[in-house]
């Protein structure tokens, strides 16, 4: 199990990312992982996989558990879009319209209902 990111460390990384024109890779990684951690706490489950390459992924939302191969419901986005979605700086619909989210499967769009996760 990955190390849990503390609230202080997560918020510090988010602040550093928001304040920088070109955020440090370590701050970006910590912010992404912290927000994925909050998402997993807010919407526990295994029916939708959220991927934010290259920094992390998690499975969320109650439903059938996925155990092998490619999950049937996958949401993938880049780190900055994920941070904007998870903090409420961007809406799901706007990110989808701008093609910054790849969502496949019948349940992938259910992620919109649990965003933002705001720390």
Secondary structure by P-SEA (a helix, b strand, c coil): ccccccaaaaaaaaaaaaacccccaaaaaaaaaaaaaaaaaacccccbbbbcccccccccccccccccccccbbbbbcaaaaaaaaaccccaaaaaaaccccccccccccccccccccc
